[in-house]
């Protein structure tokens, strides 16, 4: 008889890194899906006149908005890097356990590193 858990305590379950990266890929995709229309509308509004452009510059200068931009940048970069990883696994590249773990850590490192570079440039 297999000893299976009788309850699912998500704080005690240790997920492997490839599973975490895959879940974060889905979450970042959903975040991009829901925020991209608002960002495109804001961008269009900022391009209508010089007054709206200056107002949008003042808006982006707010610290809370900068944090939101950094979070959006991370979501985009993580989704991009994890998407490339998933495409590689579709053609059977990196499907072994060791290479899947390495590529997951690489996705995390690259997406966080590029996000830090954007945050330094933005701030």
ChimeraX commands (.cxc) that place a marker at each C-alpha (Angstrom):
marker #1 position 0.00,0.00,0.00 radius 0.5
marker #1 position 1.32,3.42,-0.97 radius 0.5
marker #1 position 1.63,5.91,1.88 radius 0.5
marker #1 position -0.14,8.98,0.52 radius 0.5
marker #1 position -0.93,12.21,2.37 radius 0.5
marker #1 position -4.44,12.48,3.69 radius 0.5
marker #1 position -4.53,16.26,3.38 radius 0.5
marker #1 position -2.80,18.81,1.23 radius 0.5
marker #1 position -1.01,21.36,3.36 radius 0.5
marker #1 position 0.57,23.59,0.71 radius 0.5
marker #1 position 3.00,25.03,3.24 radius 0.5
marker #1 position 4.54,21.60,3.87 radius 0.5
marker #1 position 4.68,20.31,0.31 radius 0.5
marker #1 position 8.09,20.87,-1.29 radius 0.5
marker #1 position 7.62,21.48,-4.98 radius 0.5
marker #1 position 10.58,20.82,-7.30 radius 0.5
marker #1 position 12.05,23.87,-9.03 radius 0.5
marker #1 position 10.74,22.94,-12.51 radius 0.5
marker #1 position 7.21,22.78,-11.09 radius 0.5
marker #1 position 7.58,26.18,-9.43 radius 0.5
marker #1 position 8.88,27.71,-12.67 radius 0.5
marker #1 position 6.01,26.17,-14.61 radius 0.5
marker #1 position 3.42,27.51,-12.15 radius 0.5
marker #1 position 5.07,30.94,-12.20 radius 0.5
marker #1 position 4.96,30.82,-16.01 radius 0.5
marker #1 position 1.20,30.40,-15.86 radius 0.5
marker #1 position 0.77,33.11,-13.22 radius 0.5
marker #1 position 2.93,35.57,-15.14 radius 0.5
marker #1 position 0.99,34.82,-18.32 radius 0.5
marker #1 position -2.29,35.53,-16.57 radius 0.5
marker #1 position -0.87,38.76,-15.11 radius 0.5
marker #1 position 0.28,39.86,-18.55 radius 0.5
marker #1 position -3.09,38.99,-20.06 radius 0.5
marker #1 position -5.00,41.09,-17.55 radius 0.5
marker #1 position -2.63,44.10,-17.35 radius 0.5
marker #1 position -1.55,44.48,-20.96 radius 0.5
marker #1 position -4.80,46.14,-22.20 radius 0.5
marker #1 position -4.58,48.77,-19.44 radius 0.5
marker #1 position -0.94,49.46,-20.24 radius 0.5
marker #1 position -1.68,49.80,-23.94 radius 0.5
marker #1 position -4.53,52.23,-23.21 radius 0.5
marker #1 position -2.24,54.24,-20.91 radius 0.5
marker #1 position 0.46,54.31,-23.61 radius 0.5
marker #1 position -2.02,55.46,-26.25 radius 0.5
marker #1 position -3.26,58.20,-23.92 radius 0.5
marker #1 position 0.30,59.35,-23.25 radius 0.5
marker #1 position 0.93,59.76,-27.00 radius 0.5
marker #1 position -2.09,61.96,-27.75 radius 0.5
marker #1 position -0.54,65.30,-26.71 radius 0.5
marker #1 position 2.39,66.82,-24.90 radius 0.5
marker #1 position 0.24,67.51,-21.83 radius 0.5
marker #1 position -0.80,63.88,-21.45 radius 0.5
marker #1 position 2.80,62.79,-22.05 radius 0.5
marker #1 position 4.03,65.05,-19.24 radius 0.5
marker #1 position 1.22,63.80,-16.99 radius 0.5
marker #1 position 2.20,60.22,-17.72 radius 0.5
marker #1 position 5.83,61.02,-16.91 radius 0.5
marker #1 position 4.76,62.42,-13.55 radius 0.5
marker #1 position 2.66,59.32,-12.98 radius 0.5
marker #1 position 5.56,56.98,-13.74 radius 0.5
marker #1 position 7.76,58.93,-11.32 radius 0.5
marker #1 position 5.61,57.79,-8.37 radius 0.5
marker #1 position 7.36,55.06,-6.33 radius 0.5
marker #1 position 4.32,52.76,-6.22 radius 0.5
marker #1 position 3.99,52.94,-10.01 radius 0.5
marker #1 position 7.69,52.15,-10.41 radius 0.5
marker #1 position 7.23,49.07,-8.26 radius 0.5
marker #1 position 4.29,48.04,-10.45 radius 0.5
marker #1 position 6.41,48.52,-13.58 radius 0.5
marker #1 position 9.16,46.39,-12.05 radius 0.5
marker #1 position 6.66,43.63,-11.23 radius 0.5
marker #1 position 5.27,43.80,-14.77 radius 0.5
marker #1 position 8.81,43.65,-16.17 radius 0.5
marker #1 position 9.54,40.57,-14.08 radius 0.5
marker #1 position 6.31,38.92,-15.25 radius 0.5
marker #1 position 7.19,39.62,-18.87 radius 0.5
marker #1 position 10.80,38.46,-18.57 radius 0.5
marker #1 position 9.93,35.34,-16.59 radius 0.5
marker #1 position 7.17,34.44,-19.03 radius 0.5
marker #1 position 9.58,34.93,-21.94 radius 0.5
marker #1 position 12.39,32.87,-20.42 radius 0.5
marker #1 position 10.10,30.10,-19.19 radius 0.5
marker #1 position 8.36,30.07,-22.58 radius 0.5
marker #1 position 11.67,29.48,-24.33 radius 0.5
marker #1 position 12.36,26.69,-21.83 radius 0.5
marker #1 position 8.97,25.11,-22.56 radius 0.5
marker #1 position 9.54,25.37,-26.31 radius 0.5
marker #1 position 12.89,23.63,-25.88 radius 0.5
marker #1 position 11.23,20.85,-23.92 radius 0.5
marker #1 position 8.68,20.45,-26.72 radius 0.5
marker #1 position 11.49,19.38,-29.01 radius 0.5
marker #1 position 12.99,17.13,-26.29 radius 0.5
marker #1 position 15.81,19.46,-25.26 radius 0.5
marker #1 position 16.45,19.49,-21.53 radius 0.5
marker #1 position 13.89,16.88,-20.57 radius 0.5
marker #1 position 16.22,14.88,-18.34 radius 0.5
marker #1 position 15.95,15.60,-14.63 radius 0.5
marker #1 position 19.34,17.28,-14.20 radius 0.5
marker #1 position 18.99,19.50,-17.25 radius 0.5
marker #1 position 15.37,20.37,-16.36 radius 0.5
marker #1 position 16.49,21.51,-12.91 radius 0.5
marker #1 position 19.38,23.47,-14.37 radius 0.5
marker #1 position 17.20,25.19,-16.96 radius 0.5
marker #1 position 14.67,26.06,-14.26 radius 0.5
marker #1 position 17.33,27.69,-12.13 radius 0.5
marker #1 position 18.63,29.43,-15.24 radius 0.5
marker #1 position 15.16,30.83,-16.01 radius 0.5
marker #1 position 14.90,32.17,-12.48 radius 0.5
marker #1 position 18.39,33.67,-12.54 radius 0.5
marker #1 position 18.02,35.31,-15.95 radius 0.5
marker #1 position 14.55,36.73,-15.30 radius 0.5
marker #1 position 15.48,38.09,-11.87 radius 0.5
marker #1 position 18.82,39.41,-13.12 radius 0.5
marker #1 position 17.25,41.26,-16.03 radius 0.5
marker #1 position 14.53,42.60,-13.74 radius 0.5
marker #1 position 17.18,43.96,-11.38 radius 0.5
marker #1 position 18.88,45.68,-14.32 radius 0.5
marker #1 position 15.57,47.27,-15.33 radius 0.5
marker #1 position 14.88,48.30,-11.73 radius 0.5
marker #1 position 18.30,49.97,-11.45 radius 0.5
marker #1 position 17.73,51.77,-14.74 radius 0.5
marker #1 position 14.20,52.81,-13.74 radius 0.5
marker #1 position 15.13,54.08,-10.31 radius 0.5
marker link #1:1,2 radius 0.2
marker link #1:2,3 radius 0.2
marker link #1:3,4 radius 0.2
marker link #1:4,5 radius 0.2
marker link #1:5,6 radius 0.2
marker link #1:6,7 radius 0.2
marker link #1:7,8 radius 0.2
marker link #1:8,9 radius 0.2
marker link #1:9,10 radius 0.2
marker link #1:10,11 radius 0.2
marker link #1:11,12 radius 0.2
marker link #1:12,13 radius 0.2
marker link #1:13,14 radius 0.2
marker link #1:14,15 radius 0.2
marker link #1:15,16 radius 0.2
marker link #1:16,17 radius 0.2
marker link #1:17,18 radius 0.2
marker link #1:18,19 radius 0.2
marker link #1:19,20 radius 0.2
marker link #1:20,21 radius 0.2
marker link #1:21,22 radius 0.2
marker link #1:22,23 radius 0.2
marker link #1:23,24 radius 0.2
marker link #1:24,25 radius 0.2
marker link #1:25,26 radius 0.2
marker link #1:26,27 radius 0.2
marker link #1:27,28 radius 0.2
marker link #1:28,29 radius 0.2
marker link #1:29,30 radius 0.2
marker link #1:30,31 radius 0.2
marker link #1:31,32 radius 0.2
marker link #1:32,33 radius 0.2
marker link #1:33,34 radius 0.2
marker link #1:34,35 radius 0.2
marker link #1:35,36 radius 0.2
marker link #1:36,37 radius 0.2
marker link #1:37,38 radius 0.2
marker link #1:38,39 radius 0.2
marker link #1:39,40 radius 0.2
marker link #1:40,41 radius 0.2
marker link #1:41,42 radius 0.2
marker link #1:42,43 radius 0.2
marker link #1:43,44 radius 0.2
marker link #1:44,45 radius 0.2
marker link #1:45,46 radius 0.2
marker link #1:46,47 radius 0.2
marker link #1:47,48 radius 0.2
marker link #1:48,49 radius 0.2
marker link #1:49,50 radius 0.2
marker link #1:50,51 radius 0.2
marker link #1:51,52 radius 0.2
marker link #1:52,53 radius 0.2
marker link #1:53,54 radius 0.2
marker link #1:54,55 radius 0.2
marker link #1:55,56 radius 0.2
marker link #1:56,57 radius 0.2
marker link #1:57,58 radius 0.2
marker link #1:58,59 radius 0.2
marker link #1:59,60 radius 0.2
marker link #1:60,61 radius 0.2
marker link #1:61,62 radius 0.2
marker link #1:62,63 radius 0.2
marker link #1:63,64 radius 0.2
marker link #1:64,65 radius 0.2
marker link #1:65,66 radius 0.2
marker link #1:66,67 radius 0.2
marker link #1:67,68 radius 0.2
marker link #1:68,69 radius 0.2
marker link #1:69,70 radius 0.2
marker link #1:70,71 radius 0.2
marker link #1:71,72 radius 0.2
marker link #1:72,73 radius 0.2
marker link #1:73,74 radius 0.2
marker link #1:74,75 radius 0.2
marker link #1:75,76 radius 0.2
marker link #1:76,77 radius 0.2
marker link #1:77,78 radius 0.2
marker link #1:78,79 radius 0.2
marker link #1:79,80 radius 0.2
marker link #1:80,81 radius 0.2
marker link #1:81,82 radius 0.2
marker link #1:82,83 radius 0.2
marker link #1:83,84 radius 0.2
marker link #1:84,85 radius 0.2
marker link #1:85,86 radius 0.2
marker link #1:86,87 radius 0.2
marker link #1:87,88 radius 0.2
marker link #1:88,89 radius 0.2
marker link #1:89,90 radius 0.2
marker link #1:90,91 radius 0.2
marker link #1:91,92 radius 0.2
marker link #1:92,93 radius 0.2
marker link #1:93,94 radius 0.2
marker link #1:94,95 radius 0.2
marker link #1:95,96 radius 0.2
marker link #1:96,97 radius 0.2
marker link #1:97,98 radius 0.2
marker link #1:98,99 radius 0.2
marker link #1:99,100 radius 0.2
marker link #1:100,101 radius 0.2
marker link #1:101,102 radius 0.2
marker link #1:102,103 radius 0.2
marker link #1:103,104 radius 0.2
marker link #1:104,105 radius 0.2
marker link #1:105,106 radius 0.2
marker link #1:106,107 radius 0.2
marker link #1:107,108 radius 0.2
marker link #1:108,109 radius 0.2
marker link #1:109,110 radius 0.2
marker link #1:110,111 radius 0.2
marker link #1:111,112 radius 0.2
marker link #1:112,113 radius 0.2
marker link #1:113,114 radius 0.2
marker link #1:114,115 radius 0.2
marker link #1:115,116 radius 0.2
marker link #1:116,117 radius 0.2
marker link #1:117,118 radius 0.2
marker link #1:118,119 radius 0.2
marker link #1:119,120 radius 0.2
marker link #1:120,121 radius 0.2
marker link #1:121,122 radius 0.2
marker link #1:122,123 radius 0.2
view
